[in-house]
Amino acid sequence: MDTYLFLTSILVLIVSSIFYNLLKNKPSRNGLRSYPILGNLPDFIKNKNRFLQWTTEILSATTPTHTVILRVPSQPDQILTSNPLNVEYVLNTNCRNYPKGDLFHFILKDLLGDGIFNSDGEQWHSQRKIACFELNKRSLRSFVMKIVEFEILQRLIPVVNAAVEKRTILNLQDVLQRFAFDNICKVAFDFDPETLSEDGISQCIPSNFMTAFDDSANLIMNRLLEPAVFIWRVKRFLNIGKERQLKESMKVVNDFAYDIIRNRKSNQHASSSHSNDDLLSRFAEKEDRTEQFLRDVILNFVTAGRETTSSALTWFFWLLSSNPDVEFKILEEIKFIKTQKQNHTYGNSGILFDFDQLREMNYLHAAISESLRLTHLFISTHKQL
């Protein structure tokens, strides 16, 4: 009997200690609370909807290392770092030792497949080699220039001018996202979704491709914020919740992509003399490339082209709005270049500068470079030890 009471007392003491720690545990110097058994899970769940802000606050507090270990049950320990030396070592100096990893690949596979942004090793190197070969062709650069010129002169500038004339508020980030999406879709597979129309922001998007693509990307990212991998896998198996939404969105994306790929292949077979300059046509020229491969390549390019361009432009104009002296110097440089050489003009739409003239805009180049340094296009990236 005495032994039973003794063991019971010990058990009660242990349980009480755990609950006391759960309720009273104070954050460590870096702001992370670590609980018995649960690790950092309570704080992880609490800050799930503000994960970037939360991790930024934690890393800012962990001076001088700016590195912290996040422990969540059922997941491997995660090392978070914003230390420039660590980032350079992992992403550049010794990048071969830090692959994306099987888990990351598995989570993103529904959207990115085995594309360049979701592959490692030889698969990544071979795709990079193919991409570099195609992207460095002069014909592709000319094709891209024509598309960007049209989008700027016939759509972007008219939309901005209309907002100025009507004195209406313009969501520049949304406009630039649409601008980038139209550009990359035309470059990738010669399709114009017209999300930024000549008459303004289009409300009717063909095939709902942009909406489905955005929803798929956001829902895929939600998988990374689940406390355990099995949670979203169970949801996917049962076809419920956000995994059901993802399945529906991906069906729209995949149907759209495969329809374009099949039509492009059939057109190439029907007219062997006709050659398109978009990326899909270039990659589809070789018979051994499957529809799955082409689908992965195109969706990876759309993901990269849209997010990087719109993010870079948004941050650049935001920084300009708070630095009028820089804006003034850029305008002065543009005016100077304009007076030095003849330019192609397009009525009231604007002035078109060629590559040589753009190269002479040293201050503009420096301002853009500084903007990219201050505001990273990819907020975070994942590597496996």
C-alpha positions in Angstrom: 0.0 0.0 0.0 2.8 2.4 0.9 4.5 1.6 -2.4 1.3 2.4 -4.3 0.9 5.7 -2.5 4.5 6.6 -3.2 4.3 5.8 -6.9 1.0 7.7 -7.2 2.6 10.7 -5.4 5.5 10.7 -7.8 3.2 10.5 -10.8 1.1 13.4 -9.6 4.2 15.4 -9.0 5.5 14.8 -12.5 2.1 15.6 -14.1 1.8 18.7 -12.0 5.3 19.8 -13.0 4.5 19.4 -16.7 1.3 21.4 -16.5 3.0 24.1 -14.5 5.7 24.4 -17.2 3.0 24.5 -19.9 1.2 27.4 -18.1 4.2 29.3 -16.6 7.0 28.6 -19.0 8.7 31.8 -19.9 10.3 32.4 -23.3 14.0 32.0 -23.7 16.2 34.8 -24.8 15.3 34.2 -28.4 11.5 34.3 -27.7 10.9 30.6 -28.1 9.1 28.6 -25.4 10.2 25.0 -25.1 7.8 22.6 -23.4 8.4 19.1 -22.2 7.5 16.6 -24.9 5.7 19.3 -27.0 8.8 21.3 -27.7 7.9 24.5 -29.5 4.6 23.1 -30.8 2.3 25.5 -28.9 4.0 28.6 -30.2 4.2 27.1 -33.6 0.4 26.6 -33.7 -0.2 30.0 -32.2 1.8 31.8 -34.8 0.9 29.6 -37.8 -1.0 32.4 -39.6 1.9 34.8 -39.1 4.8 32.4 -39.5 7.1 34.8 -41.4 6.6 37.7 -38.9 7.0 35.3 -36.0 10.3 33.7 -37.3 11.6 37.2 -38.2 11.0 38.4 -34.7 12.7 35.3 -33.2 15.8 35.5 -35.5 16.1 39.3 -34.9 16.3 38.5 -31.1 19.0 35.8 -31.4 22.0 38.1 -31.7 24.7 37.7 -32.8 24.1 34.3 -34.4 20.6 35.0 -35.8 20.1 31.2 -35.7 17.6 29.1 -33.7 16.5 25.5 -33.6 12.7 24.9 -33.9 11.5 21.6 -32.4 8.1 20.2 -33.2 7.1 16.6 -32.4 6.8 14.3 -35.4 9.1 16.5 -37.4 12.9 16.7 -37.7 14.5 19.6 -35.9 14.5 22.7 -38.1 17.4 25.1 -38.0 16.2 28.7 -38.8 18.9 31.2 -39.7 19.1 34.7 -41.2 22.9 35.0 -40.7 24.4 36.1 -44.0 27.4 33.9 -43.6 25.3 30.8 -43.0 23.0 31.6 -45.9 25.9 32.1 -48.3 27.5 28.8 -47.1 24.3 26.8 -47.6 23.1 28.3 -50.8 26.4 29.0 -52.6 29.7 27.9 -51.0 28.7 24.3 -50.2 25.3 24.0 -51.8 25.9 20.4 -53.0 25.7 19.2 -49.4 22.3 20.9 -48.8 19.7 19.5 -51.1 16.0 20.4 -50.9 15.3 16.9 -49.6 12.7 14.2 -50.1 10.1 15.8 -47.7 10.2 19.2 -49.4 10.0 17.5 -52.9 7.0 15.4 -51.7 5.1 18.4 -50.4 5.5 20.5 -53.5 5.2 17.7 -56.1 1.6 18.3 -56.9 2.3 21.8 -58.3 6.0 21.8 -59.3 6.3 18.1 -60.1 10.0 17.2 -60.9 10.8 20.7 -62.2 13.9 22.7 -61.6 12.7 24.3 -58.4 11.7 20.9 -56.9 14.6 18.7 -57.9 18.2 18.0 -56.7 21.4 16.5 -58.0 21.7 15.3 -61.6 18.0 16.0 -62.3 18.5 19.6 -61.3 21.8 20.0 -63.2 20.3 18.6 -66.5 17.3 20.8 -66.3 19.4 23.9 -65.5 21.6 23.1 -68.5 18.6 22.8 -70.8 17.1 26.0 -69.4 20.3 28.0 -69.7 20.8 26.9 -73.3 17.3 28.0 -74.3 17.3 31.2 -72.3 20.6 32.4 -73.8 19.3 32.2 -77.4 19.1 35.7 -79.0 15.8 34.8 -80.7 14.2 34.1 -77.3 15.5 37.4 -75.9 14.0 39.3 -78.8 10.7 37.4 -78.3 10.7 38.4 -74.6 11.5 42.0 -75.4 8.5 42.3 -77.8 6.2 40.8 -75.2 7.4 43.1 -72.5 7.2 46.2 -74.8 3.6 45.4 -75.6 2.6 44.8 -72.0 4.2 48.0 -70.8 3.0 50.3 -73.6 -0.4 48.9 -74.3 -1.5 47.8 -70.9 0.5 48.8 -67.9 1.0 52.5 -68.7 -2.7 53.0 -69.8 -3.9 51.5 -66.6 -1.6 53.7 -64.5 -2.5 56.8 -66.6 -6.2 56.1 -66.2 -5.9 55.9 -62.4 -4.0 59.3 -62.5 -6.6 61.0 -64.6 -9.5 59.7 -62.5 -7.6 60.3 -59.3 -8.4 56.8 -58.1 -6.4 54.6 -55.7 -4.5 51.9 -57.6 -3.3 48.7 -55.9 0.2 48.7 -57.5 1.1 45.3 -56.2 -1.9 43.6 -57.7 -1.3 45.4 -61.0 2.3 44.3 -61.1 1.4 40.7 -60.3 -1.1 40.7 -63.2 1.5 42.4 -65.4 4.1 39.7 -64.6 1.6 36.9 -64.9 0.6 38.0 -68.4 4.2 38.3 -69.4 5.4 34.9 -68.2 2.4 33.1 -69.6 3.1 34.5 -73.1 6.8 33.8 -72.8 6.2 30.3 -71.4 3.5 29.0 -73.7 2.4 31.9 -75.9 -1.0 32.3 -74.1 -2.3 35.7 -73.1 -4.6 35.5 -70.0 -5.3 39.2 -70.3 -5.4 39.7 -66.5 -4.2 43.2 -67.2 -6.3 44.4 -70.1 -6.0 47.5 -72.2 -9.2 48.9 -70.6 -8.1 48.1 -67.1 -7.9 45.1 -64.8 -9.8 42.3 -66.3 -12.4 40.6 -64.2 -12.9 37.7 -66.5 -9.8 35.4 -66.6 -9.9 32.7 -69.3 -10.1 29.2 -67.8 -9.7 30.7 -64.3 -6.1 29.7 -64.7 -4.6 32.6 -62.6 -7.1 32.0 -59.8 -6.5 28.3 -59.7 -2.7 28.7 -60.0 -2.7 31.2 -57.0 -5.0 29.0 -54.9 -2.8 25.9 -55.6 0.4 27.7 -54.6 -1.1 29.0 -51.4 -2.6 25.7 -50.5 0.7 23.9 -51.2 2.5 26.3 -48.9 -0.1 25.6 -46.2 1.3 22.0 -46.1 4.6 23.4 -44.8 2.8 24.9 -41.8 1.1 21.8 -40.7 2.4 20.6 -37.3 2.8 17.1 -38.7 3.1 15.7 -42.3 0.5 13.0 -41.6 -2.2 15.7 -41.0 -2.4 16.9 -44.6 -1.8 13.4 -45.9 -4.9 12.2 -44.0 -6.9 15.1 -45.4 -5.7 14.3 -48.9 -6.6 10.6 -48.5 -10.1 11.6 -47.2 -10.4 14.3 -49.8 -11.5 16.9 -47.2 -10.6 20.5 -46.2 -7.8 22.4 -47.9 -6.6 19.2 -49.6 -9.9 18.9 -51.4 -9.6 22.6 -52.5 -6.1 21.9 -53.7 -7.2 18.9 -55.7 -9.9 21.0 -57.4 -7.5 23.9 -58.2 -4.8 21.6 -59.5 -7.3 20.0 -61.8 -7.9 23.4 -63.4 -4.2 24.0 -63.7 -3.3 20.6 -65.1 -6.2 20.5 -67.6 -5.2 23.9 -68.8 -1.5 23.1 -69.1 -2.0 19.7 -70.8 -4.5 21.1 -73.3 -2.0 23.7 -74.4 0.9 21.1 -74.6 -1.2 18.7 -76.7 -2.4 21.5 -79.0 1.1 22.8 -79.4 2.5 19.3 -80.2 -0.2 18.6 -82.7 0.3 22.0 -84.4 4.1 21.3 -84.7 3.4 18.0 -86.3 0.9 19.5 -88.7 3.2 22.3 -89.7 6.9 21.4 -89.3 8.0 24.6 -91.0 6.3 26.8 -88.5 8.3 27.5 -85.3 7.1 29.4 -82.2 9.5 31.3 -80.0 7.8 30.5 -76.6 9.5 28.2 -74.2 7.0 25.4 -74.6 7.5 25.2 -78.3 11.3 25.1 -77.8 11.2 22.4 -75.2 8.6 20.4 -77.2 10.8 20.2 -80.3 12.5 17.0 -79.0 10.2 14.0 -79.3 11.6 12.2 -76.2 10.2 14.9 -73.8 7.0 13.7 -72.2 3.9 15.8 -71.5 4.6 15.4 -67.8 8.1 16.9 -68.3 6.8 19.8 -70.4 4.1 20.4 -67.8 6.6 20.6 -65.0 9.0 22.9 -66.9 6.3 25.3 -67.8 4.7 25.6 -64.4 8.1 26.0 -62.8 8.8 28.9 -65.2 5.4 30.5 -64.5 6.1 30.2 -60.7 9.5 31.8 -61.0 8.8 34.4 -63.6 5.7 35.7 -61.9 6.8 35.9 -58.3 10.3 37.3 -58.9 9.2 40.0 -61.3 6.2 41.3 -59.4 8.0 41.1 -56.0 11.1 42.9 -57.3 9.0 45.7 -59.0 6.7 46.1 -56.0 9.6 46.6 -53.5 11.4 48.9 -55.9 8.5 51.3 -56.3 7.8 51.1 -52.6 11.4 52.1 -51.8 11.2 54.9 -54.4 8.0 56.3 -52.8 10.0 56.8 -49.5 13.1 58.1 -51.2 12.1 61.0 -53.5 15.7 62.1 -53.9 16.5 58.8 -55.6 13.4 59.1 -57.8 14.5 62.6 -58.9 18.0 61.3 -59.9 16.5 58.4 -61.8 14.2 60.8 -63.7 17.1 63.1 -64.5 19.2 60.3 -65.8 16.3 59.1 -68.0 15.8 62.6 -69.4 19.5 62.9 -70.1 19.6 59.6 -72.1 16.5 60.7 -73.9 18.1 63.9 -75.2 21.3 62.1 -76.3 19.7 59.6 -78.8 16.6 59.2 -80.8 14.0 56.9 -79.3 11.1 55.0 -80.7 8.0 56.8 -79.5 4.5 55.4 -79.2 2.2 58.4 -79.0 1.1 59.2 -75.5 2.0 55.7 -74.2 5.6 56.4 -73.6 9.2 56.1 -74.9 11.0 52.9 -75.7 14.7 52.6 -74.8 16.9 50.0 -76.5 19.5 47.8 -74.7 22.4 50.1 -75.3 20.5 53.1 -73.8 19.4 51.0 -70.8 23.1 50.0 -70.2 23.9 53.7 -69.9 21.4 54.2 -67.0 24.0 53.5 -64.3 22.1 55.2 -61.5 18.9 53.3 -62.3 20.8 50.0 -62.4 22.4 50.8 -59.0 19.0 51.7 -57.5 17.5 48.4 -58.7 20.5 46.4 -57.5 20.2 48.1 -54.0 16.5 47.4 -53.9 17.2 43.7 -54.6 19.9 43.6 -51.9 17.5 45.2 -49.3 14.4 43.1 -50.2 15.0 39.5 -51.1 12.7 38.0 -53.7 12.6 34.6 -52.0 11.7 35.3 -48.3 12.8 31.8 -47.2 14.1 28.6 -48.7 14.3 25.0 -47.3 17.4 22.8 -47.3 17.9 19.3 -45.8 20.9 18.4 -43.6 
